[in-house]
Amino acid sequence: MLPSVEQHSPAERQHEVERLRAQLDELSKALETREVVGQATGILMVTNKSSLDQAFQELLRRSKATNRKLCDIARELVANMS
């Protein structure tokens, strides 16, 4: 059971609000990254006639070969298809 809000000082409540906002921001970014990686994987599946695993492995290969984040490779691929 959670303690009531009244048991915490204003500074503690403010700290918790900031922590929750940071967590929300992280989760939003993770969701956006997952979405774009899924789109890029789908593009590779269609263009290369490959499986989901093969397409994801191709994204990983491109990421490693260029020393760039996988999500950046995925965003670029999706943008180039638009």
Secondary structure, DSSP 4 states (H G I P E B T S, - for coil): -PPPGGGS-HHHHHHHHHHHHHHHHHHHHHHHHHHHHHHHHHHHHHHHT--HHHHHHHHHHHHHHHT--HHHHHHHHHHHH-
